[in-house]
Amino acid sequence: MSKTKGFITEFKKFIARGNVLDLAVGVIIGGAFSAITNSLVNDIINPILGIFAGGNEALSGLSFQLPGGGALMLGNFINAVLTFLIMAFAVFCLVKAVNRLHRKKEEAPPPPPQPSREEVLLEEIRDLLKERA
C-alpha cells in the first residue's frame, strides 16, 4: 500500500511541475492552431491552386488512377506539405521571437552595486596611507 501511495505522490509532484503544464497548454494550443492551418489550406489555398490545376475544384481532388485499381492521391500529399510548411513557418517565427526576448534579457546585465559608505571611507584611508608611504 505504501509503494502505491508513494507512486501517486510522486506522480502528483510530476504533474504539478510548471514544465508539464506548459507542455499541456502547448499541445492544446497546437491542436487548435492545426485546425486553423488545415482550414487555411483546405478552404482558401486549395481552391486558388485548383484554378491553376484545372477545373475550379479543390486541389485535394487531384488524383491519378493507377493500373492496379488504386489511386495516387497527389492532392492530399500537396495539402499535407502545405500544412507542414505553414506550421513550420509559424513555429519558426514563434521560436525566433522567444529567442530575441531571451537575448535582450541576457544582454542587459544589471549594473554593479554601488559601494557602501564604509567601503568608500576604507578606500580613502587606503589611498591616504599609500600617499604617506
C-alpha positions in Angstrom: 0.0 0.0 0.0 2.8 2.4 0.8 4.5 1.9 -2.6 1.3 2.8 -4.3 0.8 5.9 -2.2 4.4 6.9 -2.8 4.0 6.4 -6.5 0.8 8.5 -6.6 2.5 11.3 -4.6 5.4 11.3 -7.0 3.0 11.4 -9.9 1.2 14.4 -8.4 4.5 16.2 -8.0 5.4 15.4 -11.6 2.1 16.7 -12.9 2.2 19.9 -10.8 5.6 21.0 -12.3 5.5 24.0 -14.5 7.1 22.3 -17.5 4.4 19.6 -17.7 1.6 22.2 -17.5 3.4 24.4 -20.1 3.6 21.3 -22.4 -0.1 20.5 -21.9 -1.0 24.1 -22.8 1.3 23.9 -25.9 -0.3 20.7 -27.1 -3.8 22.1 -26.7 -2.9 25.4 -28.5 -1.0 23.4 -31.2 -4.1 21.3 -31.8 -6.3 24.4 -32.2 -3.7 26.0 -34.5 -3.5 22.9 -36.5 -7.2 23.1 -37.2 -6.8 26.7 -38.3 -3.9 25.8 -40.6 -5.9 22.9 -42.1 -8.8 25.2 -42.8 -6.5 27.8 -44.4 -5.0 25.1 -46.7 -8.3 23.3 -47.5 -10.7 26.3 -47.7 -8.5 29.1 -49.0 -5.3 27.9 -50.6 -6.7 24.7 -52.3 -9.4 26.5 -54.3 -7.0 29.1 -55.5 -4.5 26.4 -56.5 -7.3 24.4 -58.0 -7.9 27.2 -60.5 -4.4 26.7 -61.8 -4.5 22.9 -61.7 -7.6 22.9 -63.9 -11.3 22.7 -63.1 -12.2 25.2 -60.4 -12.1 22.5 -57.7 -10.0 22.0 -54.6 -6.5 20.7 -55.1 -7.3 17.7 -52.7 -9.3 16.2 -55.5 -6.2 15.9 -57.7 -5.6 12.2 -58.1 -4.4 9.8 -60.8 -5.8 6.3 -61.3 -3.2 3.6 -61.2 -3.4 0.5 -63.5 -3.8 -1.8 -60.5 -7.1 -0.1 -59.5 -5.7 2.2 -56.8 -5.4 6.0 -56.9 -2.4 8.2 -56.5 -3.7 11.0 -54.2 -1.3 13.7 -55.2 -3.6 16.5 -54.0 -3.8 15.1 -50.4 0.0 14.9 -50.4 0.3 18.5 -51.5 -2.2 19.5 -48.8 -0.1 17.8 -46.2 3.1 19.5 -47.4 1.4 23.0 -47.4 0.1 22.4 -43.9 3.5 21.3 -42.7 5.2 24.4 -44.3 2.7 26.8 -42.7 3.0 25.1 -39.3 6.8 25.1 -39.5 6.9 28.7 -40.5 4.7 29.7 -37.6 6.8 27.7 -35.1 10.0 29.2 -36.6 8.6 32.7 -36.1 7.5 31.9 -32.5 10.9 30.5 -31.6 12.7 33.4 -33.2 10.6 35.9 -31.1 11.2 34.0 -27.9 14.9 33.8 -28.6 15.0 37.5 -29.2 13.3 38.2 -25.9 15.8 35.9 -24.1 18.8 37.6 -25.8 17.6 41.0 -24.7 17.4 39.8 -21.1 20.9 38.4 -21.3 22.5 41.4 -23.0 21.4 43.8 -20.2 23.2 42.7 -17.1 22.4 44.7 -14.0 24.9 47.4 -13.2 27.3 46.6 -10.4 26.1 47.7 -7.0 27.4 51.0 -5.6 30.0 50.6 -2.9 28.7 51.2 0.6 29.7 54.3 2.5 32.0 52.2 4.7 33.8 50.8 1.6 34.3 54.3 0.2 35.8 55.5 3.5 38.1 52.5 3.6 39.3 53.2 0.1 40.1 56.8 1.0 42.0 55.7 4.1 44.0 53.2 1.9 44.8 55.9 -0.6 45.9 58.3 2.1 48.2 55.6 3.6 49.7 55.0 0.2 50.5 58.7 -0.2 52.3 58.8 3.1 54.5 55.9 2.2 
